[in-house]
Amino acid sequence: MDATPTVLAGIVAFHPDPAQLRRLVAAVAPGLGALAVVANSPLAPEEEASLRREAGGTPLLVLRPAGNEGVGAAYNRLLAEAEARACAFVFLLDQDSLPAPGAVAALAARWRCLAEAGERPAIVAAQPVAPGGRPLGTAAAPDPRFPDTPLRRAGFAFSSGSLVACAAARAVGPFRADFFIDAIDVEWGMRARAGGFSVWVASDVPMQHALGRGVIRLPLGLTLTDQPPLRLYTFLRNQLAMLRLPHVPRAHKARTLLLLPARIGIYLAHHRLAPEVRRAVARGLLDGLRHRLGSPERVFPPRAP
């Protein structure tokens, strides 16, 4: 039986590229129970009409918060909508992602395989790849129990491309809306694992995904995602906030404390101590230590169009 009618796919959009958003809707809509777009920025009527055309026979819903509520709040809206429609899963997507054809059905099949093997999967995610095809994220060996469907257990998965089980989400709790953006998927995945669930990545289900505004190339072939100042601020702030959480593993906390100074130094050097980068670092560290979360727009007010 095709599981995709029990799936609500949800796209979080904030000043998206219209053509890319239309491609994403066309790619993911076939066979779904419904498709929702959380418009964290205004969506023109003609653009909404074009998205409905791309969705074909799949119902498309546009959710319009009063303003930009952030990614965590958007995910919670999508979970609530899926529950209202009696969907079993939510397939989360960012506007900069493009899953392979049939990705949702493939992930739903992987979820069933895991459940039949006695696992409690909260998330089964596609494998994000850079535009050139390079896999993103930490590599790990596939679980040998599933030789025909390479699945690897993960501490967390990128939110975009994640098939989230609604029953697990009820048990784990909502996504952190106060994080606004950055580390929301990391925190939720670790909370799910602490609650007895598991997180998986399907290595054979690729999804194109763009991170930040490029990469900072380091020695030995290493790279670091280059983020704008607002995202650097939320990254630092939320990483420090996670140090207080009991369900975050000690190994992750130790890694954060070890690598954060190096990351900060790389960003400052790469941007030649630009004032906005220095401000993002200073305020990110200060607000993270004070546990002052919420919208970053009080630190980086939105600029007029």
Helices and strands as residue ranges (DSSP letters): G 4-6, E 7-13, H 18-28, E 34-39, H 45-55, E 60-63, H 71-84, E 89-94, E 97-99, H 103-116, E 121-129, E 151-154, E 162-165, H 166-172, G 177-179, H 184-194, E 198-209, E 215-217, G 219-221, E 223-225, H 229-242, H 250-270, H 275-290, G 296-298
